[in-house]
Amino acid sequence: MATSSTGASSASSTLRSLSSEEDFQQILDERKRKRMQSNRESARRSRMRKQKHLDDLMGQVSQLKNDNNQILASMNITTQLYLNLETENSILRAQMTELSTRLQSLNEIIDLIKSCNGAFENDNNFDQVAHSHHQINDDTFMNPWNPFTVIQPVMASADMIMY
């Protein structure tokens, strides 16, 4: 019976070792299952973060495209206003040149009239004629029926009359 008790104890220790190996294997399997589940959950969260980041970037791209379109529209309007002002400025410069030329011509006419008036005033014979007929003054020279009036044609151009 001694052998049978050693056989029973050895079977019992074998069963225990098998049981502990099975328990150990179950524990390992359980840990492995939990680790896999944790990894799956972590991967799912990572995918969700990536998707959210991608969605945020796509929203940012859309907003930047809208901003860019608004800036381009603003630039087009500003460019058109600039071109309009540049055109108007060119017209005004041309008008200024024409008016300056006219003013210079008119000043030359006035100087000529004044010099003629001074020459006539120094002439004694003319003074007698002038006093006997009528008094000569600047208004006399501006009268178009006066023979001493210098008439200069005044030119008008279509671009001077804008509105």
GROMACS elastic network, one bead per residue, 0.5 to 0.9 nm:
[ bonds ]
;  ai    aj funct       b0    kb
    1     5     6  0.61497   500
    1     6     6  0.84680   500
    2     5     6  0.51295   500
    2     6     6  0.62205   500
    2     7     6  0.83687   500
    3     6     6  0.50712   500
    3     7     6  0.58922   500
    3     8     6  0.83812   500
    4     8     6  0.58630   500
    4     9     6  0.83045   500
    5     9     6  0.59106   500
    5    10     6  0.82805   500
    6    10     6  0.58626   500
    6    11     6  0.83480   500
    7    10     6  0.50144   500
    7    11     6  0.60048   500
    7    12     6  0.83603   500
    8    12     6  0.58993   500
    8    13     6  0.84300   500
    9    13     6  0.59896   500
    9    14     6  0.83330   500
   10    13     6  0.50165   500
   10    14     6  0.59581   500
   10    15     6  0.84184   500
   11    15     6  0.59392   500
   11    16     6  0.83376   500
   12    16     6  0.59837   500
   12    17     6  0.84064   500
   13    17     6  0.58972   500
   13    18     6  0.82965   500
   14    18     6  0.59089   500
   14    19     6  0.81997   500
   15    19     6  0.57482   500
   15    20     6  0.82663   500
   16    20     6  0.57880   500
   16    21     6  0.82306   500
   17    21     6  0.58263   500
   17    22     6  0.82699   500
   18    22     6  0.59176   500
   18    23     6  0.83061   500
   19    23     6  0.59307   500
   19    24     6  0.82976   500
   20    24     6  0.57936   500
   20    25     6  0.82936   500
   21    25     6  0.58845   500
   21    26     6  0.83324   500
   22    26     6  0.59079   500
   22    27     6  0.83476   500
   23    27     6  0.59771   500
   23    28     6  0.84551   500
   24    28     6  0.61052   500
   24    29     6  0.84553   500
   25    29     6  0.59248   500
   25    30     6  0.83463   500
   26    30     6  0.58691   500
   26    31     6  0.83942   500
   27    31     6  0.60633   500
   27    32     6  0.84385   500
   28    31     6  0.50257   500
   28    32     6  0.59665   500
   28    33     6  0.84362   500
   29    33     6  0.59832   500
   29    34     6  0.84849   500
   30    33     6  0.50284   500
   30    34     6  0.60885   500
   30    35     6  0.84851   500
   31    34     6  0.50265   500
   31    35     6  0.59723   500
   31    36     6  0.84648   500
   32    35     6  0.50125   500
   32    36     6  0.60581   500
   32    37     6  0.84694   500
   33    36     6  0.51077   500
   33    37     6  0.60793   500
   33    38     6  0.85030   500
   34    38     6  0.59798   500
   34    39     6  0.84524   500
   35    39     6  0.59871   500
   35    40     6  0.84807   500
   36    40     6  0.60589   500
   36    41     6  0.85297   500
   37    40     6  0.50783   500
   37    41     6  0.61744   500
   37    42     6  0.85473   500
   38    41     6  0.50675   500
   38    42     6  0.60370   500
   38    43     6  0.85081   500
   39    43     6  0.59973   500
   39    44     6  0.84300   500
   40    43     6  0.50691   500
   40    44     6  0.60625   500
   40    45     6  0.86339   500
   41    45     6  0.62053   500
   41    46     6  0.85307   500
   42    45     6  0.50984   500
   42    46     6  0.60837   500
   42    47     6  0.85934   500
   43    47     6  0.60923   500
   43    48     6  0.85151   500
   44    47     6  0.51214   500
   44    48     6  0.61800   500
   44    49     6  0.86697   500
   45    49     6  0.61246   500
   45    50     6  0.85595   500
   46    49     6  0.50672   500
   46    50     6  0.61483   500
   46    51     6  0.85290   500
   47    50     6  0.50379   500
   47    51     6  0.60420   500
   47    52     6  0.85184   500
   48    51     6  0.50233   500
   48    52     6  0.60751   500
   48    53     6  0.85059   500
   49    52     6  0.50599   500
   49    53     6  0.60485   500
   49    54     6  0.84930   500
   50    53     6  0.50146   500
   50    54     6  0.60422   500
   50    55     6  0.85091   500
   51    55     6  0.60532   500
   51    56     6  0.85159   500
   52    56     6  0.60912   500
   52    57     6  0.85671   500
   53    56     6  0.50310   500
   53    57     6  0.61526   500
   53    58     6  0.85780   500
   54    57     6  0.50518   500
   54    58     6  0.60982   500
   54    59     6  0.85718   500
   55    58     6  0.50498   500
   55    59     6  0.61618   500
   55    60     6  0.85568   500
   56    59     6  0.50954   500
   56    60     6  0.61514   500
   56    61     6  0.86370   500
   57    61     6  0.61025   500
   57    62     6  0.85684   500
   58    61     6  0.50016   500
   58    62     6  0.61945   500
   58    63     6  0.86275   500
   59    62     6  0.50582   500
   59    63     6  0.61719   500
   59    64     6  0.85818   500
   60    63     6  0.50438   500
   60    64     6  0.60587   500
   60    65     6  0.85106   500
   61    64     6  0.50998   500
   61    65     6  0.60966   500
   61    66     6  0.86280   500
   62    65     6  0.51209   500
   62    66     6  0.62918   500
   62    67     6  0.86724   500
   63    66     6  0.51016   500
   63    67     6  0.61642   500
   63    68     6  0.85245   500
   64    68     6  0.59468   500
   64    69     6  0.85131   500
   65    69     6  0.61353   500
   65    70     6  0.86182   500
   66    69     6  0.51121   500
   66    70     6  0.62493   500
   66    71     6  0.86341   500
   67    70     6  0.51114   500
   67    71     6  0.61644   500
   67    72     6  0.86125   500
   68    71     6  0.50518   500
   68    72     6  0.61265   500
   68    73     6  0.85977   500
   69    72     6  0.50642   500
   69    73     6  0.61496   500
   69    74     6  0.85449   500
   70    73     6  0.50979   500
   70    74     6  0.61089   500
   70    75     6  0.85226   500
   71    74     6  0.50155   500
   71    75     6  0.60423   500
   71    76     6  0.85793   500
   72    76     6  0.61313   500
   72    77     6  0.86362   500
   73    76     6  0.50863   500
   73    77     6  0.62618   500
   73    78     6  0.85715   500
   74    77     6  0.51595   500
   74    78     6  0.60783   500
   74    79     6  0.84903   500
   75    78     6  0.50089   500
   75    79     6  0.59376   500
   75    80     6  0.84819   500
   76    79     6  0.50704   500
   76    80     6  0.61352   500
   76    81     6  0.86057   500
   77    80     6  0.51376   500
   77    81     6  0.62014   500
   77    82     6  0.85646   500
   78    81     6  0.50671   500
   78    82     6  0.60566   500
   78    83     6  0.85984   500
   79    83     6  0.61386   500
   79    84     6  0.85719   500
   80    83     6  0.51088   500
   80    84     6  0.61663   500
   80    85     6  0.86049   500
   81    84     6  0.50535   500
   81    85     6  0.61323   500
   81    86     6  0.84867   500
   82    85     6  0.51026   500
   82    86     6  0.60041   500
   82    87     6  0.85572   500
   83    87     6  0.61168   500
   83    88     6  0.85585   500
   84    87     6  0.51511   500
   84    88     6  0.61890   500
   84    89     6  0.85057   500
   85    89     6  0.59105   500
   85    90     6  0.85230   500
   86    90     6  0.61874   500
   86    91     6  0.86809   500
   87    90     6  0.51287   500
   87    91     6  0.63304   500
   87    92     6  0.86821   500
   88    91     6  0.50846   500
   88    92     6  0.61752   500
   88    93     6  0.85943   500
   89    92     6  0.50382   500
   89    93     6  0.61004   500
   89    94     6  0.86210   500
   90    93     6  0.50404   500
   90    94     6  0.62188   500
   90    95     6  0.85949   500
   91    94     6  0.51305   500
   91    95     6  0.61651   500
   91    96     6  0.85431   500
   91   159     6  0.72552   500
   91   160     6  0.82823   500
   92    96     6  0.59868   500
   92    97     6  0.85444   500
   92   160     6  0.86130   500
   93    97     6  0.61766   500
   93    98     6  0.86260   500
   94    97     6  0.51044   500
   94    98     6  0.62234   500
   94    99     6  0.85691   500
   94   159     6  0.87031   500
   94   160     6  0.88308   500
   95    98     6  0.50559   500
   95    99     6  0.59833   500
   95   100     6  0.83720   500
   95   159     6  0.76955   500
   95   160     6  0.62309   500
   96    99     6  0.50606   500
   96   100     6  0.58898   500
   96   101     6  0.84501   500
   97   100     6  0.50727   500
   97   101     6  0.61612   500
   97   102     6  0.86232   500
   98   101     6  0.51187   500
   98   102     6  0.62150   500
   98   103     6  0.85916   500
   99   103     6  0.59811   500
   99   104     6  0.84606   500
  100   103     6  0.50048   500
  100   104     6  0.60862   500
  100   105     6  0.85639   500
  101   104     6  0.51079   500
  101   105     6  0.62243   500
  101   106     6  0.86391   500
  102   105     6  0.50121   500
  102   106     6  0.60890   500
  102   107     6  0.85081   500
  102   154     6  0.80102   500
  102   155     6  0.87770   500
  103   106     6  0.50191   500
  103   107     6  0.60333   500
  103   108     6  0.85018   500
  104   107     6  0.50647   500
  104   108     6  0.61844   500
  104   109     6  0.86662   500
  105   108     6  0.50427   500
  105   109     6  0.62560   500
  105   110     6  0.86802   500
  105   152     6  0.86059   500
  106   110     6  0.61726   500
  106   111     6  0.85595   500
  106   152     6  0.84887   500
  107   111     6  0.60895   500
  107   112     6  0.84841   500
  108   111     6  0.50224   500
  108   112     6  0.60674   500
  108   113     6  0.85540   500
  109   113     6  0.60801   500
  109   114     6  0.84988   500
  109   150     6  0.73567   500
  109   151     6  0.87724   500
  109   152     6  0.82298   500
  110   113     6  0.50351   500
  110   114     6  0.60455   500
  110   115     6  0.84803   500
  111   114     6  0.50530   500
  111   115     6  0.60493   500
  111   116     6  0.85045   500
  112   115     6  0.50954   500
  112   116     6  0.60619   500
  112   117     6  0.84316   500
  112   150     6  0.87405   500
  113   116     6  0.50353   500
  113   117     6  0.59306   500
  113   118     6  0.84619   500
  113   138     6  0.81925   500
  113   141     6  0.71212   500
  113   148     6  0.84073   500
  113   149     6  0.78973   500
  113   150     6  0.77921   500
  114   118     6  0.60499   500
  114   119     6  0.85293   500
  114   138     6  0.81042   500
  115   118     6  0.50295   500
  115   119     6  0.61452   500
  115   120     6  0.86568   500
  116   119     6  0.50128   500
  116   120     6  0.61992   500
  116   121     6  0.85761   500
  116   148     6  0.86112   500
  117   120     6  0.51788   500
  117   121     6  0.61487   500
  117   122     6  0.87294   500
  117   136     6  0.82722   500
  117   137     6  0.80093   500
  117   138     6  0.81748   500
  117   141     6  0.85914   500
  118   121     6  0.50787   500
  118   122     6  0.63285   500
  118   123     6  0.88302   500
  119   122     6  0.53019   500
  119   123     6  0.65521   500
  120   123     6  0.51146   500
  120   124     6  0.81366   500
  120   125     6  0.88285   500
  120   126     6  0.61281   500
  120   127     6  0.73433   500
  121   124     6  0.73174   500
  121   126     6  0.71188   500
  121   127     6  0.62394   500
  122   126     6  0.82382   500
  122   127     6  0.78769   500
  123   126     6  0.54118   500
  123   127     6  0.63918   500
  123   128     6  0.89980   500
  124   128     6  0.64002   500
  124   129     6  0.87421   500
  125   128     6  0.52639   500
  125   129     6  0.63772   500
  125   130     6  0.85702   500
  126   130     6  0.57821   500
  126   131     6  0.83230   500
  127   131     6  0.59455   500
  127   132     6  0.83712   500
  128   131     6  0.52437   500
  128   132     6  0.60940   500
  128   133     6  0.86414   500
  129   132     6  0.51283   500
  129   133     6  0.61025   500
  129   134     6  0.80760   500
  130   133     6  0.53569   500
  130   134     6  0.53685   500
  130   135     6  0.56934   500
  130   136     6  0.64502   500
  131   134     6  0.55494   500
  131   135     6  0.57354   500
  131   136     6  0.82296   500
  132   135     6  0.81739   500
  135   140     6  0.83764   500
  136   139     6  0.78428   500
  136   140     6  0.58156   500
  136   141     6  0.79792   500
  137   140     6  0.53711   500
  137   141     6  0.70788   500
  138   141     6  0.53741   500
  138   142     6  0.66023   500
  139   142     6  0.50596   500
  139   143     6  0.64665   500
  140   143     6  0.53694   500
  140   144     6  0.86834   500
  140   146     6  0.66777   500
  140   148     6  0.83603   500
  140   149     6  0.79988   500
  141   144     6  0.76121   500
  141   146     6  0.64684   500
  141   147     6  0.83854   500
  141   148     6  0.61570   500
  141   150     6  0.78813   500
  142   145     6  0.87452   500
  142   146     6  0.77564   500
  142   148     6  0.89178   500
  142   149     6  0.62340   500
  142   150     6  0.83877   500
  143   146     6  0.54468   500
  143   147     6  0.88479   500
  143   148     6  0.88953   500
  143   149     6  0.67168   500
  144   147     6  0.78003   500
  144   148     6  0.87132   500
  144   149     6  0.60162   500
  144   150     6  0.81545   500
  144   151     6  0.74426   500
  145   148     6  0.86205   500
  145   149     6  0.75132   500
  146   149     6  0.55157   500
  147   150     6  0.82309   500
  156   159     6  0.87060   500
  156   160     6  0.72575   500
  156   161     6  0.87981   500
  157   160     6  0.56638   500
  157   161     6  0.75720   500
  158   161     6  0.57712   500
  158   162     6  0.78206   500
  159   162     6  0.61490   500
